[in-house]
Amino acid sequence: MTDNSTDHSPENSAAVSRHRNSGPGRLLIAVYGVFALAATARAAFQIGTKFGEAPLAYLLTALAAVVYVLATVALAMPGRRWYWISVGAVGLELVGVLTVGLFSLLDPEAFPSDTVWSLFGRGYGFVPLVLPILGLWWLFLNRPGTPTVQTTERISPAA
């Protein structure tokens, strides 16, 4: 009888797939969750109390909140469809951070109040700029059909 537990052939390793929501992926999901809560609370407060002061900035914060919520859920869910939804959400986040960051730098008068993405996320320690880059890298490493090597091998002592 042959033990296939340490067989790393393509036939055996293809059955072992990566999970976006395990290992460092859990930390990524947690950070997205914190940003989803923070951006949602900030947008709700700003829109509810002082929308007339800077409607564009507050609506962009609300958009960021929706993107963070979607990214959090999509990263946590298994399956190919959720993978592509997470790629779209994290990609949209990167485009948003770069676009809003650039425009807030070039035309500060257009943004009388900061958004989550203003000045590339400076108010949040530039995490909004780094997070989608890390997220897309993690998604690339864990794309559907990517085989992995099992890390739980059993090592037998020499007889």
C-alpha atoms as an extended CHARMM CRD file, in Angstrom:
* protein
*
       159  EXT
         1         1  MET       CA              0.0000000000        0.0000000000        0.0000000000  PROA      1               0.0000000000
         2         2  THR       CA              1.4050000000        3.3770000000       -1.0170000000  PROA      2               0.0000000000
         3         3  ASP       CA              1.2050000000        6.4780000000        1.1850000000  PROA      3               0.0000000000
         4         4  ASN       CA              0.2880000000        9.4930000000       -0.9790000000  PROA      4               0.0000000000
         5         5  SER       CA              0.3600000000       12.0080000000        1.8900000000  PROA      5               0.0000000000
         6         6  THR       CA              3.7660000000       13.3190000000        0.7950000000  PROA      6               0.0000000000
         7         7  ASP       CA              3.2040000000       12.9320000000       -2.9430000000  PROA      7               0.0000000000
         8         8  HSD       CA              3.5850000000       16.4040000000       -4.4610000000  PROA      8               0.0000000000
         9         9  SER       CA              2.9180000000       15.3490000000       -8.0360000000  PROA      9               0.0000000000
        10        10  PRO       CA              0.6460000000       17.5970000000      -10.0900000000  PROA      10              0.0000000000
        11        11  GLU       CA             -2.1190000000       14.9930000000       -9.8710000000  PROA      11              0.0000000000
        12        12  ASN       CA             -2.0890000000       15.0180000000       -6.0510000000  PROA      12              0.0000000000
        13        13  SER       CA             -1.3510000000       18.7090000000       -5.4200000000  PROA      13              0.0000000000
        14        14  ALA       CA             -4.0520000000       19.8990000000       -7.8220000000  PROA      14              0.0000000000
        15        15  ALA       CA             -6.6160000000       18.5790000000       -5.3590000000  PROA      15              0.0000000000
        16        16  VAL       CA             -5.1920000000       20.8730000000       -2.6780000000  PROA      16              0.0000000000
        17        17  SER       CA             -6.2540000000       24.4300000000       -3.3800000000  PROA      17              0.0000000000
        18        18  ARG       CA             -5.5330000000       27.6690000000       -1.5940000000  PROA      18              0.0000000000
        19        19  HSD       CA             -8.2290000000       29.4390000000        0.3280000000  PROA      19              0.0000000000
        20        20  ARG       CA             -8.3970000000       33.2340000000        0.2170000000  PROA      20              0.0000000000
        21        21  ASN       CA             -9.8140000000       33.3420000000        3.7190000000  PROA      21              0.0000000000
        22        22  SER       CA             -7.0930000000       31.3760000000        5.4960000000  PROA      22              0.0000000000
        23        23  GLY       CA             -3.6690000000       32.3190000000        6.8100000000  PROA      23              0.0000000000
        24        24  PRO       CA             -2.7210000000       35.9090000000        5.9640000000  PROA      24              0.0000000000
        25        25  GLY       CA             -6.0360000000       36.1950000000        4.1340000000  PROA      25              0.0000000000
        26        26  ARG       CA             -7.7940000000       36.3310000000        7.5020000000  PROA      26              0.0000000000
        27        27  LEU       CA             -5.7650000000       39.3860000000        8.4800000000  PROA      27              0.0000000000
        28        28  LEU       CA             -6.5490000000       41.0050000000        5.1270000000  PROA      28              0.0000000000
        29        29  ILE       CA            -10.2740000000       40.3560000000        5.6340000000  PROA      29              0.0000000000
        30        30  ALA       CA            -10.0800000000       41.7670000000        9.1730000000  PROA      30              0.0000000000
        31        31  VAL       CA             -8.4110000000       44.9760000000        7.9630000000  PROA      31              0.0000000000
        32        32  TYR       CA            -11.0080000000       45.3400000000        5.2180000000  PROA      32              0.0000000000
        33        33  GLY       CA            -13.7080000000       44.8010000000        7.8440000000  PROA      33              0.0000000000
        34        34  VAL       CA            -12.2900000000       47.5540000000       10.0430000000  PROA      34              0.0000000000
        35        35  PHE       CA            -12.1560000000       49.9170000000        7.0730000000  PROA      35              0.0000000000
        36        36  ALA       CA            -15.7090000000       48.9520000000        6.0930000000  PROA      36              0.0000000000
        37        37  LEU       CA            -16.9560000000       49.8580000000        9.5660000000  PROA      37              0.0000000000
        38        38  ALA       CA            -14.8930000000       53.0480000000        9.7850000000  PROA      38              0.0000000000
        39        39  ALA       CA            -15.8440000000       54.3270000000        6.3310000000  PROA      39              0.0000000000
        40        40  THR       CA            -19.5240000000       53.4510000000        6.8330000000  PROA      40              0.0000000000
        41        41  ALA       CA            -19.6710000000       55.2560000000       10.1800000000  PROA      41              0.0000000000
        42        42  ARG       CA            -17.7880000000       58.2550000000        8.8110000000  PROA      42              0.0000000000
        43        43  ALA       CA            -19.9980000000       58.5060000000        5.7180000000  PROA      43              0.0000000000
        44        44  ALA       CA            -23.2080000000       58.1320000000        7.7310000000  PROA      44              0.0000000000
        45        45  PHE       CA            -22.1350000000       60.8570000000       10.1520000000  PROA      45              0.0000000000
        46        46  GLN       CA            -20.9300000000       63.2440000000        7.4390000000  PROA      46              0.0000000000
        47        47  ILE       CA            -23.9360000000       62.7700000000        5.1730000000  PROA      47              0.0000000000
        48        48  GLY       CA            -26.3420000000       62.9440000000        8.0980000000  PROA      48              0.0000000000
        49        49  THR       CA            -24.9240000000       66.0550000000        9.7530000000  PROA      49              0.0000000000
        50        50  LYS       CA            -23.0350000000       68.2010000000        7.2420000000  PROA      50              0.0000000000
        51        51  PHE       CA            -23.7450000000       67.0160000000        3.7080000000  PROA      51              0.0000000000
        52        52  GLY       CA            -24.0460000000       70.5770000000        2.3510000000  PROA      52              0.0000000000
        53        53  GLU       CA            -20.4490000000       71.4370000000        3.2690000000  PROA      53              0.0000000000
        54        54  ALA       CA            -18.7490000000       68.9420000000        0.9380000000  PROA      54              0.0000000000
        55        55  PRO       CA            -21.2050000000       66.6520000000       -0.8520000000  PROA      55              0.0000000000
        56        56  LEU       CA            -18.6470000000       65.2170000000       -3.2850000000  PROA      56              0.0000000000
        57        57  ALA       CA            -16.2220000000       64.2670000000       -0.5140000000  PROA      57              0.0000000000
        58        58  TYR       CA            -18.9440000000       62.6850000000        1.6080000000  PROA      58              0.0000000000
        59        59  LEU       CA            -20.4040000000       60.7310000000       -1.3010000000  PROA      59              0.0000000000
        60        60  LEU       CA            -16.9240000000       59.4560000000       -2.1660000000  PROA      60              0.0000000000
        61        61  THR       CA            -16.5360000000       58.3030000000        1.4470000000  PROA      61              0.0000000000
        62        62  ALA       CA            -19.8710000000       56.4840000000        1.1030000000  PROA      62              0.0000000000
        63        63  LEU       CA            -18.6200000000       54.8730000000       -2.1230000000  PROA      63              0.0000000000
        64        64  ALA       CA            -15.4450000000       53.7970000000       -0.3250000000  PROA      64              0.0000000000
        65        65  ALA       CA            -17.5950000000       52.2730000000        2.4330000000  PROA      65              0.0000000000
        66        66  VAL       CA            -19.5990000000       50.2380000000       -0.0960000000  PROA      66              0.0000000000
        67        67  VAL       CA            -16.3930000000       49.0710000000       -1.7760000000  PROA      67              0.0000000000
        68        68  TYR       CA            -14.8600000000       48.0470000000        1.5650000000  PROA      68              0.0000000000
        69        69  VAL       CA            -17.9900000000       46.1420000000        2.6100000000  PROA      69              0.0000000000
        70        70  LEU       CA            -18.1300000000       44.3410000000       -0.7380000000  PROA      70              0.0000000000
        71        71  ALA       CA            -14.4160000000       43.5210000000       -0.6160000000  PROA      71              0.0000000000
        72        72  THR       CA            -14.7210000000       42.1880000000        2.9450000000  PROA      72              0.0000000000
        73        73  VAL       CA            -17.6020000000       39.8850000000        2.0600000000  PROA      73              0.0000000000
        74        74  ALA       CA            -16.1070000000       38.7680000000       -1.2570000000  PROA      74              0.0000000000
        75        75  LEU       CA            -12.7090000000       37.9700000000        0.2360000000  PROA      75              0.0000000000
        76        76  ALA       CA            -14.3380000000       35.8820000000        2.9540000000  PROA      76              0.0000000000
        77        77  MET       CA            -16.5810000000       33.8510000000        0.6520000000  PROA      77              0.0000000000
        78        78  PRO       CA            -15.3760000000       30.7380000000       -1.1910000000  PROA      78              0.0000000000
        79        79  GLY       CA            -15.8460000000       30.0980000000       -4.8750000000  PROA      79              0.0000000000
        80        80  ARG       CA            -14.8290000000       31.3540000000       -8.2710000000  PROA      80              0.0000000000
        81        81  ARG       CA            -17.6450000000       33.9390000000       -8.5260000000  PROA      81              0.0000000000
        82        82  TRP       CA            -16.6840000000       35.5110000000       -5.1750000000  PROA      82              0.0000000000
        83        83  TYR       CA            -13.0440000000       35.4880000000       -6.2590000000  PROA      83              0.0000000000
        84        84  TRP       CA            -13.8790000000       37.6400000000       -9.2880000000  PROA      84              0.0000000000
        85        85  ILE       CA            -16.1410000000       39.9030000000       -7.2440000000  PROA      85              0.0000000000
        86        86  SER       CA            -13.2610000000       40.4440000000       -4.8080000000  PROA      86              0.0000000000
        87        87  VAL       CA            -10.8800000000       41.2190000000       -7.6850000000  PROA      87              0.0000000000
        88        88  GLY       CA            -13.3750000000       43.7860000000       -8.9730000000  PROA      88              0.0000000000
        89        89  ALA       CA            -13.9390000000       45.3650000000       -5.5540000000  PROA      89              0.0000000000
        90        90  VAL       CA            -10.2530000000       45.5560000000       -4.6510000000  PROA      90              0.0000000000
        91        91  GLY       CA             -9.3940000000       46.7780000000       -8.1550000000  PROA      91              0.0000000000
        92        92  LEU       CA            -12.0780000000       49.4750000000       -7.8960000000  PROA      92              0.0000000000
        93        93  GLU       CA            -10.6200000000       50.4630000000       -4.5440000000  PROA      93              0.0000000000
        94        94  LEU       CA             -7.1700000000       50.8890000000       -6.0860000000  PROA      94              0.0000000000
        95        95  VAL       CA             -8.5660000000       52.9790000000       -8.9410000000  PROA      95              0.0000000000
        96        96  GLY       CA            -10.5390000000       55.0680000000       -6.4330000000  PROA      96              0.0000000000
        97        97  VAL       CA             -7.5580000000       55.6900000000       -4.1660000000  PROA      97              0.0000000000
        98        98  LEU       CA             -5.3350000000       56.6670000000       -7.0800000000  PROA      98              0.0000000000
        99        99  THR       CA             -7.9680000000       58.8600000000       -8.7430000000  PROA      99              0.0000000000
       100       100  VAL       CA             -9.2400000000       60.6360000000       -5.6310000000  PROA      100             0.0000000000
       101       101  GLY       CA             -5.7060000000       60.8770000000       -4.2660000000  PROA      101             0.0000000000
       102       102  LEU       CA             -4.4430000000       62.5280000000       -7.4340000000  PROA      102             0.0000000000
       103       103  PHE       CA             -7.3770000000       64.9340000000       -7.7830000000  PROA      103             0.0000000000
       104       104  SER       CA             -7.2410000000       65.9100000000       -4.1040000000  PROA      104             0.0000000000
       105       105  LEU       CA             -3.5510000000       66.6640000000       -4.5530000000  PROA      105             0.0000000000
       106       106  LEU       CA             -3.9860000000       68.6460000000       -7.7970000000  PROA      106             0.0000000000
       107       107  ASP       CA             -7.1900000000       70.5000000000       -6.8270000000  PROA      107             0.0000000000
       108       108  PRO       CA             -7.5390000000       70.7010000000       -3.0310000000  PROA      108             0.0000000000
       109       109  GLU       CA            -10.4200000000       73.2010000000       -3.3300000000  PROA      109             0.0000000000
       110       110  ALA       CA            -12.5720000000       70.4850000000       -4.9050000000  PROA      110             0.0000000000
       111       111  PHE       CA            -12.2510000000       68.5310000000       -1.6390000000  PROA      111             0.0000000000
       112       112  PRO       CA            -12.9820000000       70.9600000000        1.2220000000  PROA      112             0.0000000000
       113       113  SER       CA            -13.2840000000       67.9460000000        3.5080000000  PROA      113             0.0000000000
       114       114  ASP       CA            -11.1820000000       64.7980000000        3.3750000000  PROA      114             0.0000000000
       115       115  THR       CA            -12.4450000000       61.4610000000        2.1400000000  PROA      115             0.0000000000
       116       116  VAL       CA            -11.0310000000       58.0820000000        3.0920000000  PROA      116             0.0000000000
       117       117  TRP       CA             -9.0690000000       58.1890000000       -0.1690000000  PROA      117             0.0000000000
       118       118  SER       CA             -7.9630000000       61.8780000000       -0.0980000000  PROA      118             0.0000000000
       119       119  LEU       CA             -4.2480000000       62.3850000000       -0.6290000000  PROA      119             0.0000000000
       120       120  PHE       CA             -3.9020000000       58.6320000000       -1.1660000000  PROA      120             0.0000000000
       121       121  GLY       CA             -5.2810000000       57.8340000000        2.2850000000  PROA      121             0.0000000000
       122       122  ARG       CA             -2.9060000000       60.0930000000        4.2070000000  PROA      122             0.0000000000
       123       123  GLY       CA             -5.4260000000       60.4960000000        7.0400000000  PROA      123             0.0000000000
       124       124  TYR       CA             -5.3520000000       56.7280000000        7.5380000000  PROA      124             0.0000000000
       125       125  GLY       CA             -1.5890000000       56.2820000000        7.3770000000  PROA      125             0.0000000000
       126       126  PHE       CA             -1.7000000000       55.4890000000        3.6350000000  PROA      126             0.0000000000
       127       127  VAL       CA             -3.2830000000       52.1280000000        4.4340000000  PROA      127             0.0000000000
       128       128  PRO       CA             -5.9810000000       52.7650000000        1.7800000000  PROA      128             0.0000000000
       129       129  LEU       CA             -3.1850000000       52.9690000000       -0.8060000000  PROA      129             0.0000000000
       130       130  VAL       CA             -1.2790000000       49.8850000000        0.3480000000  PROA      130             0.0000000000
       131       131  LEU       CA             -4.3110000000       47.7010000000        1.1300000000  PROA      131             0.0000000000
       132       132  PRO       CA             -5.5630000000       47.1460000000       -2.4490000000  PROA      132             0.0000000000
       133       133  ILE       CA             -2.0300000000       46.4140000000       -3.6460000000  PROA      133             0.0000000000
       134       134  LEU       CA             -1.6530000000       43.7460000000       -0.9630000000  PROA      134             0.0000000000
       135       135  GLY       CA             -5.1930000000       42.5520000000       -1.6890000000  PROA      135             0.0000000000
       136       136  LEU       CA             -4.5770000000       42.1230000000       -5.4130000000  PROA      136             0.0000000000
       137       137  TRP       CA             -1.2850000000       40.3790000000       -4.7180000000  PROA      137             0.0000000000
       138       138  TRP       CA             -3.0260000000       37.9770000000       -2.3050000000  PROA      138             0.0000000000
       139       139  LEU       CA             -5.7710000000       37.3360000000       -4.8340000000  PROA      139             0.0000000000
       140       140  PHE       CA             -3.1930000000       36.6390000000       -7.5320000000  PROA      140             0.0000000000
       141       141  LEU       CA             -1.4300000000       34.1250000000       -5.2860000000  PROA      141             0.0000000000
       142       142  ASN       CA             -4.7410000000       32.4770000000       -4.4450000000  PROA      142             0.0000000000
       143       143  ARG       CA             -6.4780000000       32.5380000000       -7.7910000000  PROA      143             0.0000000000
       144       144  PRO       CA             -8.8090000000       29.6300000000       -8.5670000000  PROA      144             0.0000000000
       145       145  GLY       CA             -7.0690000000       26.4950000000       -9.7580000000  PROA      145             0.0000000000
       146       146  THR       CA             -3.6800000000       27.4250000000       -8.3120000000  PROA      146             0.0000000000
       147       147  PRO       CA             -2.2270000000       24.2850000000       -6.7450000000  PROA      147             0.0000000000
       148       148  THR       CA             -0.3050000000       24.4400000000       -3.4960000000  PROA      148             0.0000000000
       149       149  VAL       CA              2.1270000000       22.1760000000       -1.7670000000  PROA      149             0.0000000000
       150       150  GLN       CA              0.8200000000       20.5930000000        1.3830000000  PROA      150             0.0000000000
       151       151  THR       CA              2.6390000000       21.9300000000        4.4250000000  PROA      151             0.0000000000
       152       152  THR       CA              1.4380000000       19.2820000000        6.8570000000  PROA      152             0.0000000000
       153       153  GLU       CA              3.7490000000       16.4570000000        5.8920000000  PROA      153             0.0000000000
       154       154  ARG       CA              4.4050000000       13.6380000000        8.2780000000  PROA      154             0.0000000000
       155       155  ILE       CA              8.0670000000       13.0620000000        8.8210000000  PROA      155             0.0000000000
       156       156  SER       CA              8.9480000000        9.5590000000        9.9370000000  PROA      156             0.0000000000
       157       157  PRO       CA             12.0520000000        9.0230000000       12.0530000000  PROA      157             0.0000000000
       158       158  ALA       CA             14.7970000000        7.0280000000       10.3730000000  PROA      158             0.0000000000
       159       159  ALA       CA             14.5210000000        3.3650000000       11.1820000000  PROA      159             0.0000000000
